[in-house]
Amino acid sequence: MREVERVTGRELLRLGSRIGLMAVELGEVRSVIALLYECVLLQEVLLAKAWATNPRPDVEFYRELAASSEWSEVEGRSFAVRVRKLGGFPPASSIELAARVGDAVYDACGGRCRIDLSKPELIVKLVASAEAAVVGVLLLKPRGDRFRLRSSRFKPFTHPASLTPEDARILVNLAAADGRILDPFCGTGSILAEAVARGLEAVGVDLDEEMARGAWRNLKHFSCDALCDVLVSDARMLPFRESCFDAVAADPPYGRLAPTHGLELNSVYERLISESARVLRDRGSLVFIKPEGSGVPRSLEKVGEGLKHLERYPVYVHSGLTRVICLVPRLRAAIRRTP
């Protein structure tokens, strides 16, 4: 849900770990939905009609929940009810839950609607977990493969350590830049391409000339080069003046598939933080991925932990490696407040 908050600039009322509410004025709905479509982790957007925390497991509870609201959006139209159970809760069958919610909506409309399970005009959705339940009209269900056109299989230049477009977009979204974004370890340009796709200006840096040239090939291939620059330089001594970027998003090397060119791992991450603080504007944020798991030096796990307001989001890779997305909103202020 943090991704949604960073992209929209709005705070969510968190009903549970996977369910949140956002207050939106009627005239803002279209623009907010357009922003939500850019969120990788978002699964569905509903016009919420009724919700509850700590829901009961019995079917009658969900019929009552749906009956507690008016359903003017459904009047005079056909609809079907779909159910999404998070963590297998409630234990009742989805078919039974859908039938009871459908009955409540039909009754609330005074029969001035029609249930159509094959080609409904509207989808009424019940999303439930042990923490919360919400019922409403489905507004958006993004395609899960909408970022795949920029995946490695379509790049003219690839590397086994490249980020997937989904992971790169998460970094860009969490960075919440509104102007110019920097990737100091740009590799094949995955983060740069996703930043440009969001309408941002992007600058990439890589110590390896071959990688920098390859990133530029990829950016030209995806028609992203008009809003991008790629430089061959050392991320530990960035060739930029102070306070010239709105955000820094990075996937630093960690010595497996991504070489560190003989540099000590802790030094790479420590310099990433210090150099980012120098080139970022006062409100600029730093977001980066670092590894956890077997084969990773313990000292690396301490990098950044002293920063105030460091947020961590684990991303499972395989049994031997979990990568953690680290976000530091307003990095310069966080460093000033660190003892």
N, C-alpha and C positions, 0 to 999 in steps of 0.2 A: 504493500500500500504506500510505502514511502516513494516509490517511483511515480505513482499517480500524483502525490502531493507536490513533488518537485516539478513535474511537467505542467500541471495546471496552476501551480502557485496557490492552491487552496488546501485548507486543512480538512482532513476527513474525521468524522465521528466514527471511531472504530468499535463496531459491535462485537467483533471477534477477530481472530488472527487473519481471516481471509474475507471478511465481510465488512464493508465500510459505507457510510452515508456521506453525501456531499450536498450542501444547499446551493441550488442554482436558480437564478431568476429565469422566468420563461423566455425572455429575449436572448438569454445567453446559452440556451441549450445546444444550438447547432455548433457554436464555436467551441464549447467545452467538449462535445462529443468528438469533434475533429482532433482535439488535443489527446483525448483518451485513446483514440485509434493508434496513436504513436507509441503507446505503452506496451512493452513486450509481455509483461506478466499479467496484464489485465485479461480476464476471460469473458466477462459479460458486463453490460451496463443495463440497469433497469430503471424505469420510472417507478420508484418505490411507492407503494400504496399503503403498506402496513409492515411493521417489523416488531421484533421482540427479542430480548436476550434470555438466555437460559430456558429455551423452549421445552415443553413437555414432549415425551416420545409418542403420545397417543395421537391418532389421526384426527380426532375431533378438535384438538388444539389448532390445527392448521386450517380446518374449515372455519373456525371462529375467527382466526386471524384474518383470513380473506374477507369474511363477512363484516369485519369491523370498519371497512373503508367503503367509500362510494367508487363506482367504476364507470364514470361517464365516458371515458375513452373507449369503452367496449360497446356501449349502446349503439344499436343499429349495425353492428359489424359481426363478422365471424371470428372465433378465437379457438385456440387450443391451449391446454395447460401442459407445461413441461416441468419436470422436477430435477433438481440437482442436489444430491446428498453429499455433503463433505464429510469424509471420515465414516461413511456408512450410517450416519444419523439423519433422521430417526429410523428405527428398525422396520417400520411398516414398508410395504411395497410401494414403489414409485407410482404404479398404476392406481392403487387405492388412494394415495395422496392426491394425485392429479384429479381423480374423479370427485373427491370431496371439495377441493378448492374450486373446481369447475362448477359444481353445484352452487357454492356460495356466491361466485361471481354472477352466475345466471340469475339467481334469486335477487341479488343486489340491483341488477338491471331491470327487474320486473319482467323478465322474460323477453326483453327487447334486444336480444342478441342471439347468436346461433353458434353452436359448437360444431367445428369442422376440423377433424383430425388430419385430413389430407392436405388441404390448401387453405389454411386459416389466414385471415387478414392481419390478425394480431396474435402474438404469443404471450400468454400470461405465464410468468415464471415463478416458481417457488425454489428458493435457494436456502438450504438449512444445514446447520451443523449443531453440535452439542452446545456451542456457545451462543448462537444467534440464528434467527430465521427472518427472511424478508420475502415478501411477495409483491410483484409488480409487473409492469408491462415491459417486455424486452425491447430495448432501443438499439443495442449494438452487440454483435458477437463477432469480433475480429477473426479473420482467417489466421490460423496458426502458421501458415507458410508465407505470410506477406513480406517477410524480409529475405526469403531464400534466393531471390534473383541476384543478390550480391554475395552469395556464398562462394566458397573456394572453387567449386566445380565450374563456376562461370568466370573466374578470374584468369587473365592471361599470365599472371605471376602469382605463385602460391608458395607457402611454407608450412610445414607441419605444425608450427607453433601459433599459427594465425588464429585470432579470435573468430568465433562464429559471428555472423551479422547480428544475431539476437543478443549475445553478450556485449558486443560493441555498442549496440543501441541502448542497452541498459546503462552502461557507463555514461553515454552522452545524455541520456534522460536524467540520471541522478546528478550530473554536473550542473544541469539547469542553467546553461549559458543562454544569454539573450543577444550575443554579438559574436565575439571571436573566441575560439577554443583552441587549445594547444595539446598535441600529443607528442611528448618528448621521446617516446620509443615507438615510432609509428609502424615499424615492420612493413607489412604488406598494405597498410592503409585502411584497415577495417574500420577503425574509429573515425578516421577522417571522412570516409564515404558516408557513414551513418550521420555524422554531424552535418554534412552538406545536404543530405536528404531531409534533415530537419530545418534547412534554410539558414544554417550558420556558416560563417567564415571559419575556415580551419587551417591550421599550420601544423605540419608534421616535421619531426626531427628524428634522424637515425644516424648512428655512428658508422654503420655499414653502408658504403656507397651502393653496393649491389641492391640492398634492401630499399634504399631511398629511390633508386631508379625504378625498381619493381613496383613500389607503391605508386609512383607517378604514372606508370603504365596502367595500373588498375584504375586509378582515378580518372584518367582520360577515357578508358574503356567504359566506365559507368557515367561519363559526361559530368564528372564532379570537379574537373580541373579549373573551371572558371572561378570557383570560390575557394580554391586551395593553393597552398604553397608547400613544397617539401624541401628541406635543407639537410645537407650532410654536416652533422655537428655532434658535439658531446653534450648529452643531457645534464652532465654535472656542471657544465659551464655554458648555460644557454646564451646564445648571441642576441639577446633581446634586452631592451631597456626595461626599467621597472614599470610595473602597473600597466601593462599593455594587453593583458588577456582577461576575459571574463570567467574562464574556467580552464582547468587542466584535467584531462582524462588520459589515463595511461595503463598499459599492460607491461610493466617492467620485466626484463629478462630474469630468469631464476635458475639458469645454469643447466637445464635439461635440454629440451629441444631449442630453447632460446639462449644462445651463448651470451656470456657477460664480458667477452673479450678480455679475460684476465682480471676483471674488476671484482673486488670483494662484495658479496651480496649486500651486507648491511650498509656499506658505503653507498651503493646504488640507491637504496631506498631512502637513506638519510639525506642524500643530496637531492633526490626527487622532491622531498618535502621542503627543504630549504630553498632550492631554486624556484619551486612553484610559488612559495610565499613571496619571493622577490618579484616575479613577473606578473603576479595576479593583482587585480584591483582589490580594493578593500572588501568588497562584498563577494569576491570570487571564491569558488569552491574547488577543492581537489578531490578527485575520485580515482582510485586505482585498485588493481587486483594484486593480491599477493598469495603465495601458496601456504597451505598448512598440510601436515601429513608426513608420512615416512620420507626420510632422505632430505628433509629440510632442516637447516640449522636452527636450533632452539633460539639463538640470539635474534634471528630474523623475526620471530614472532613478537618480539618486544618493540620492533620499529613502529613508531607512531602511537603506541599505547599510552604514552604520556600526554598526548594531545587532548585538550578539552573537546568534548562533543564529537569524538570519533565514533562513527556508526559502522557496524560490521554486518555484512550479509553473506552467509556461506553459500557457495555454489558447488555442488557435488560434481566431481569429474569421474573418478573411479575409486576403487577400494583403497588405493594407495595415495590418493591426492584429493584434497578438497581445497578449492580456491576461495578466498574471501574477498568480497568487494568492500573496500574501505572508503568511506565518505567523510570528508571534513568540510562542512559548510563554513564559509567565511574563514578560510584558513589563516589569514594574517591575524585576525582578531583572536582565533583559537591559540595561536602561538604566543601572542602577547599575554594571554591569560594563563599560560602554562607556567608553573613555578620553575 
